[in-house]
């Protein structure tokens, strides 16, 4: 069985702040970056190799609140 981790972490290696906040995710990255050649940054290739996904409750709540389409989130 192959196990993989696909996770967003801050520059200091944390997933959340000390109080559990993940606000930094909403401001991370370079909005001006040209994503036209690789808009998903390899996520679709990764997710197509996944047979089972385990996700924490808080992460699922954040993703659910984004109202993403099936094309944006499998």
LINCORGI-V802439 format. One record per helix or strand of 3 or more residues. SS is the DSSP state (helix for helix, strand for strand). FROM is the first residue (numbers start at 1). LEN is the number of residues. Records with the same first field share a line. If there is no record, write none. Layout:
BEGIN
SS: FROM-LEN  FROM-LEN
END
This chain:
BEGIN
helix: 23-4  43-6  57-9
END
